[in-house]
Amino acid sequence: MVKSRSIADIKPVFWRGGRVAWIDQRKLPWREQWVESSSVPRLAKAIRGLEIRGAPAIGVAAAMGIAMAAAKAPNDVSAIMRSVGSAGAALGKTRPTAVNLFWAISRMTDRAASLRRSGVTPRRLKSGLIDEALTIQRQDIEANMRMGRFGDSLIRDGDVILTHCNAGALATAGFGTSYGVIRTAWRSGKDIKVIATHTAPLYQGARLTMWELTRDGIPATLITDNMAAYAMENAGVTKVLLGADRILMNGDVANKIGTYGLAVLAKYHSIPFYVAAPISTIDPRGKSIPIEQRNPEEVRNILGKLLITVPGVPTLNPAFDVTPHRLVSAIITERGIATEPFPASLRRLTHGLLI
């Protein structure tokens, strides 16, 4: 077990002596439980089961999982490469929507292939992959902090910011994407308030975002998802700010289910709708976005603990929806802010970076 730390420097997924360690986000806010494992199947289970969640965080976890598999392999280059391939395949089956997962797997397997071509020793191949995973972790935190500074330019004194799900330190390698913008604005002295949705059916807003907001001392109010229109009309909402799990080059955004509805409401109320995500969330070749369908029991029960309907009733449980680009005011990245026309602005920001 790993000792807890303050939210200011929390890294929800990190490397620990050949093992991957993470905070079990299913247990928050009631208990801060840290888990360690050297098993790729156990790590895959943690990603699939939302112990580790958030598009950047699962990308970092996958990178570390591949490094872990390489480190455990026999000291033979071919054996290491087989371990890298099988780990990448297993981790790639966990969650289909968040493109950061596949970006990180591709980056690690490409690095392994590059090191092999250079004729490195087995030991150097292993250390090179560990270094690459740690670089991905470090670069994500740095990207989040740069994103926060770019996004801060869009935040004004007195803003009331509506957010949905969790895109904070817990969803990344640290600091946060859309929440990183909020954190940066707050630390710069701006007088802001946050309204966070419950985010049914798994309550990431209530459990995780409010946990982060409370620890940071940022004024925040919790609402149920179906109060969003009321809050826009009556609670002074001036901005909607969320993260993303996949962004197409035309500006369409996949994010937690309910995001599309918030974008429609924001458009009706003439409220800017902002998305913050790293470049690794952008899918340069995708034309559509696969939507993960989760267990129906998540809808029938509250966090698996309380049945709230007739047993066995049919449900819909998509984890994400897609917000059309015409409803998006701007996309905040670590390289700047993209606006319409998104194909041109996203191409400019991503030039030479995407793999």
C-alpha positions in Angstrom: 0.0 0.0 0.0 1.1 3.5 -0.8 0.6 6.4 1.6 -1.9 9.1 0.5 -0.7 12.6 -0.6 -2.3 16.0 -1.0 -4.4 16.7 -4.1 -1.9 19.5 -5.1 0.8 16.9 -6.0 -1.3 13.7 -6.4 -0.3 11.3 -9.2 -3.1 8.8 -9.5 -1.0 6.3 -11.5 2.8 6.0 -11.0 5.7 3.6 -11.4 7.0 2.0 -8.2 10.0 -0.2 -8.5 8.9 -2.4 -11.4 5.2 -2.3 -10.4 2.3 0.1 -11.3 0.6 1.8 -8.4 -2.7 3.6 -8.5 -5.4 5.1 -6.3 -8.6 3.0 -6.6 -11.1 5.7 -7.7 -14.1 3.5 -7.0 -13.4 4.0 -3.3 -13.4 7.8 -3.4 -14.4 9.9 -1.6 -14.9 7.5 1.3 -11.5 5.9 1.4 -8.1 6.7 -0.2 -6.9 3.2 -1.1 -3.7 2.7 -3.1 -3.1 -0.5 -5.0 0.1 -1.9 -6.6 0.5 -4.7 -9.0 3.1 -6.3 -11.4 0.4 -8.1 -13.4 -0.8 -6.8 -16.8 -4.1 -8.7 -16.4 -4.6 -7.0 -13.0 -3.8 -3.6 -14.5 -6.2 -4.3 -17.4 -8.9 -5.2 -14.9 -8.3 -1.9 -13.1 -8.7 0.1 -16.2 -11.8 -1.8 -17.4 -13.4 -1.6 -13.9 -12.7 2.1 -13.4 -10.2 1.8 -10.6 -8.1 3.9 -13.1 -10.2 6.2 -15.2 -9.8 9.3 -17.3 -8.4 9.3 -20.9 -4.9 10.6 -20.1 -4.6 8.5 -16.9 -5.4 5.2 -18.7 -2.9 6.1 -21.4 -0.2 6.6 -18.8 -1.3 3.4 -17.1 -1.1 1.4 -20.3 2.4 2.8 -21.0 3.6 1.7 -17.6 1.9 -1.7 -18.1 3.9 -2.3 -21.2 7.1 -1.2 -19.4 6.2 -3.5 -16.6 5.7 -6.5 -19.0 9.1 -5.7 -20.6 10.8 -5.5 -17.2 9.5 -8.9 -16.2 10.4 -10.7 -19.5 13.5 -12.9 -19.8 16.7 -11.1 -20.8 16.2 -11.9 -24.5 15.2 -9.2 -27.0 12.7 -11.4 -28.8 11.1 -12.4 -25.5 10.8 -8.8 -24.5 9.2 -7.8 -27.8 6.7 -10.6 -27.4 5.8 -9.4 -23.9 5.4 -5.9 -25.2 3.1 -7.0 -28.0 0.9 -9.2 -25.7 0.7 -6.5 -23.0 -0.3 -3.9 -25.6 -3.0 -6.2 -27.1 -4.4 -6.9 -23.6 -4.5 -3.3 -22.5 -5.9 -2.2 -25.8 -9.0 -4.3 -25.2 -10.0 -2.5 -22.0 -11.9 0.6 -23.2 -12.6 1.5 -26.8 -13.4 5.2 -26.7 -10.5 7.0 -25.1 -7.9 7.5 -27.9 -5.1 8.3 -25.4 -5.0 4.6 -24.6 -4.2 3.6 -28.1 -1.9 6.6 -28.6 0.2 5.5 -25.6 0.3 1.8 -26.7 1.4 2.9 -30.2 4.1 5.1 -28.7 5.4 2.4 -26.5 5.4 -0.3 -29.2 7.0 2.1 -31.7 9.7 2.9 -29.1 10.3 -0.8 -28.6 10.7 -1.4 -32.3 13.1 1.5 -32.6 15.3 0.3 -29.8 15.3 -3.2 -31.2 16.4 -1.9 -34.7 19.2 0.0 -33.0 20.7 -3.3 -31.7 20.4 -2.5 -28.0 21.0 -5.2 -25.3 18.0 -6.7 -23.5 18.8 -4.6 -20.4 18.9 -1.4 -22.5 15.6 -2.3 -24.2 13.9 -2.7 -20.8 15.3 0.5 -19.4 14.5 2.4 -22.5 10.8 1.3 -22.3 10.6 2.3 -18.6 12.1 5.7 -19.5 9.5 6.1 -22.2 6.6 5.4 -19.9 8.0 7.8 -17.3 8.4 10.4 -20.0 4.8 10.0 -21.1 3.8 10.5 -17.4 5.9 13.6 -17.1 4.9 15.1 -20.4 1.2 14.7 -19.5 1.6 16.7 -16.3 3.6 19.4 -18.2 0.9 19.5 -20.9 -1.9 19.9 -18.3 -0.1 22.8 -16.7 0.4 24.5 -20.1 -3.2 23.8 -20.9 -4.2 25.5 -17.6 -2.3 28.6 -18.6 -3.9 28.8 -22.0 -7.3 28.1 -20.6 -6.9 30.7 -17.9 -7.1 33.4 -20.6 -10.7 32.4 -21.1 -11.7 32.7 -17.5 -12.8 36.0 -15.9 -13.3 37.3 -12.4 -16.8 36.3 -11.2 -17.2 33.4 -13.6 -19.5 30.5 -12.6 -18.2 27.5 -14.3 -20.3 24.4 -14.9 -18.4 21.1 -15.3 -19.4 17.5 -15.8 -17.7 14.2 -14.8 -14.1 14.5 -13.6 -11.2 15.9 -15.7 -8.9 16.7 -12.8 -5.7 15.3 -11.4 -7.4 11.9 -10.9 -8.2 11.6 -14.6 -4.6 12.4 -15.8 -1.0 11.9 -14.7 -1.6 14.9 -12.4 -3.0 18.4 -12.3 -5.9 17.9 -14.7 -7.2 19.1 -18.1 -10.4 21.1 -17.8 -10.0 21.1 -14.0 -6.4 22.2 -14.5 -7.8 25.3 -16.1 -10.1 25.9 -13.1 -7.2 25.2 -10.7 -4.9 27.7 -12.6 -7.5 30.4 -12.6 -8.1 29.9 -8.9 -4.4 30.0 -8.1 -4.0 33.2 -10.2 -6.4 34.9 -7.8 -9.5 34.9 -9.9 -12.8 34.9 -8.0 -14.6 31.9 -9.5 -17.2 29.4 -8.5 -17.8 25.9 -9.8 -21.0 24.0 -10.3 -20.4 20.3 -10.7 -23.0 17.7 -11.9 -23.5 14.4 -10.2 -22.7 12.6 -13.4 -24.9 9.5 -13.3 -24.8 6.6 -13.3 -21.3 6.4 -11.6 -21.3 9.8 -10.0 -17.7 10.9 -11.0 -18.7 14.5 -10.5 -20.1 14.0 -7.0 -17.4 11.6 -5.9 -14.3 12.7 -7.6 -14.6 16.3 -8.8 -16.1 17.5 -5.6 -13.3 15.7 -3.7 -10.7 17.6 -5.7 -12.6 20.9 -5.4 -13.0 20.6 -1.7 -9.4 19.8 -1.1 -8.3 22.8 -3.3 -10.7 25.1 -1.4 -12.4 26.2 -4.6 -16.0 27.3 -4.0 -18.3 24.7 -5.5 -21.9 23.5 -5.6 -23.1 20.1 -6.5 -26.2 19.5 -8.6 -27.9 16.5 -10.2 -27.6 16.1 -13.9 -31.2 17.1 -14.6 -30.6 20.5 -12.8 -28.2 21.8 -15.5 -30.8 23.9 -17.4 -32.1 25.4 -14.2 -28.5 26.2 -13.1 -27.8 27.9 -16.5 -31.0 29.9 -16.2 -30.9 30.7 -12.5 -27.5 30.1 -10.9 -25.4 32.5 -13.0 -23.5 30.0 -15.1 -21.1 31.9 -17.4 -19.0 29.1 -18.8 -19.3 25.3 -19.4 -15.9 23.6 -19.2 -15.2 19.9 -19.6 -12.6 17.4 -20.7 -12.7 14.9 -23.5 -11.9 11.2 -24.3 -11.6 11.6 -28.1 -11.6 14.6 -30.4 -11.9 14.3 -34.2 -10.1 16.7 -36.5 -13.5 18.3 -37.4 -13.9 19.3 -33.7 -16.5 16.7 -32.7 -15.9 15.7 -29.1 -16.6 12.5 -27.2 -16.9 12.9 -23.5 -18.9 11.5 -20.6 -22.5 10.7 -21.3 -24.6 13.9 -20.8 -22.0 16.2 -22.4 -24.0 16.6 -25.6 -27.1 17.6 -23.7 -25.1 20.2 -21.8 -23.7 21.6 -25.1 -27.2 22.0 -26.4 -28.4 23.8 -23.3 -25.3 26.0 -23.3 -26.0 27.0 -26.9 -29.6 27.9 -26.1 -28.5 30.0 -23.1 -25.7 31.7 -25.1 -23.1 30.3 -22.7 -19.6 29.4 -24.1 -18.9 25.7 -24.2 -15.2 24.9 -23.8 -13.3 21.6 -24.0 -9.8 21.1 -22.6 -7.7 18.1 -23.6 -4.1 17.2 -24.5 -3.0 16.7 -28.1 -3.0 12.9 -27.4 -6.8 13.0 -27.2 -7.1 14.1 -30.8 -7.7 11.3 -33.3 -6.0 12.4 -36.5 -7.5 9.8 -38.8 -10.8 8.9 -37.2 -14.1 9.6 -39.0 -16.3 8.3 -36.2 -16.0 7.5 -32.5 -16.8 4.1 -31.0 -19.0 4.4 -27.9 -18.3 2.1 -25.0 -21.5 0.3 -23.8 -21.2 -0.6 -20.1 -22.9 -3.0 -17.8 -26.7 -2.4 -17.5 -26.4 -3.0 -13.7 -24.7 0.4 -13.4 -28.0 2.0 -14.3 -30.2 -0.3 -12.3 -28.1 0.1 -9.1 -26.4 3.0 -7.4 -22.7 2.1 -7.4 -23.7 -1.6 -7.2 -25.0 -1.2 -3.7 -28.7 -0.2 -4.0 -31.2 -1.5 -6.5 -33.3 1.5 -7.6 -35.7 0.0 -10.1 -37.5 -3.3 -11.0 -34.8 -6.0 -11.3 -33.8 -6.8 -14.9 -35.5 -3.9 -16.7 -33.9 -3.0 -20.0 -31.4 -0.1 -19.9 -29.2 2.0 -22.1 -25.7 2.6 -20.6 -23.4 4.3 -23.1 -20.3 5.6 -21.3 -19.9 8.6 -23.7 -21.8 10.7 -26.2 -20.5 12.8 -29.1 -20.9 16.6 -29.1 -21.0 18.1 -32.7 -18.3 20.7 -33.3 -20.8 23.4 -34.1 -21.8 23.4 -30.4 -18.1 23.8 -29.2 -16.8 27.3 -28.6 -13.1 26.3 -28.3 -10.8 23.4 -27.6 -8.0 24.1 -25.2 -4.8 22.2 -25.7 -1.2 22.4 -24.4 -0.2 24.1 -27.7 -2.9 26.7 -27.8 -6.6 27.2 -28.3 -8.5 25.8 -31.3 -11.6 27.5 -32.7 -13.7 27.2 -35.8 -12.8 26.2 -38.4 -11.6 23.3 -36.3 -10.0 21.3 -39.1 -7.6 24.1 -39.8 -6.9 25.2 -36.2 -6.5 21.6 -35.0 -4.2 20.7 -37.9 -2.0 23.7 -37.0 -1.8 22.8 -33.3 -1.1 19.1 -33.9 1.4 19.5 -36.8 4.2 17.0 -36.4 3.0 15.7 -33.0 0.5 12.9 -33.6 1.5 9.3 -34.3 
